[in-house]
């Protein structure tokens, strides 16, 4: 188990009811973390419609997530 700090932007912030939170997770990747968060908060957006960053570096859904990392999820602007 690891703890990551997650920031939500746009609609995700509204759906989560918060802009950020600390999350205890077993997720090893950005995609796995988002799946956990989507289940927890009922997010309506699929991961393909989001931009994700880990420690200020943009990552795809396979990007590694480690203990103490800061992860940002933000909707893509289209």
C-alpha positions as CSV (number, residue, x, y, z in Angstrom):
1,X,0.0,0.0,0.0
2,X,1.2,3.5,-0.8
3,X,-0.1,7.0,-0.3
4,X,-0.3,9.5,-3.2
5,X,-1.5,13.1,-3.2
6,X,-4.1,13.6,-6.0
7,X,-5.3,16.9,-7.5
8,X,-8.5,17.1,-9.5
9,X,-9.4,19.7,-12.1
10,X,-12.5,20.7,-14.0
11,X,-15.4,18.3,-13.8
12,X,-13.4,15.8,-11.8
13,X,-13.2,18.3,-8.9
14,X,-16.9,18.8,-9.0
15,X,-17.7,15.0,-9.1
16,X,-15.2,14.3,-6.3
17,X,-16.5,17.2,-4.2
18,X,-12.9,18.3,-3.6
19,X,-9.9,19.6,-5.4
20,X,-7.4,17.3,-3.8
21,X,-6.9,14.4,-1.4
22,X,-4.4,11.9,-0.1
23,X,-5.2,8.4,-1.3
24,X,-4.0,5.1,0.0
25,X,-3.7,2.8,-3.0
26,X,-2.3,-0.4,-4.4
27,X,-2.3,1.0,-7.9
28,X,1.1,0.7,-9.7
29,X,0.1,2.9,-12.7
30,X,-1.8,6.0,-13.6
31,X,-4.5,3.9,-15.2
32,X,-5.0,1.6,-12.2
33,X,-5.1,4.7,-9.9
34,X,-7.8,6.3,-12.0
35,X,-9.8,3.1,-12.1
36,X,-9.8,3.1,-8.2
37,X,-10.7,6.8,-8.1
38,X,-13.4,6.4,-10.7
39,X,-15.0,3.6,-8.6
40,X,-14.7,5.7,-5.4
41,X,-16.1,9.0,-6.8
42,X,-18.2,7.8,-9.7
43,X,-16.3,9.8,-12.3
44,X,-18.1,10.0,-15.6
45,X,-15.0,10.8,-17.7
46,X,-13.0,8.0,-19.2
47,X,-9.2,8.2,-18.8
48,X,-8.7,8.8,-22.6
49,X,-10.4,12.2,-22.0
50,X,-7.9,13.2,-19.3
51,X,-4.4,14.4,-19.1
52,X,-2.4,13.0,-16.2
53,X,0.8,14.1,-14.6
54,X,3.0,12.4,-11.9
55,X,5.3,14.8,-10.1
56,X,4.8,17.5,-12.8
57,X,5.7,15.1,-15.6
58,X,2.9,14.2,-18.1
59,X,2.3,10.4,-18.1
60,X,0.1,8.0,-20.0
61,X,-2.1,5.5,-18.4
62,X,0.9,3.1,-17.9
63,X,3.0,5.7,-16.1
64,X,4.4,4.5,-12.8
65,X,2.9,5.8,-9.5
66,X,5.0,5.5,-6.4
67,X,4.6,6.2,-2.7
68,X,4.5,9.9,-2.0
69,X,3.9,10.9,-5.6
70,X,1.7,13.8,-6.6
71,X,-0.7,12.9,-9.3
72,X,-2.8,15.4,-11.3
73,X,-5.9,14.5,-13.4
74,X,-7.3,17.2,-15.7
75,X,-9.8,17.1,-18.6
76,X,-8.4,17.5,-22.0
77,X,-9.5,20.8,-23.7
78,X,-11.1,20.1,-27.1
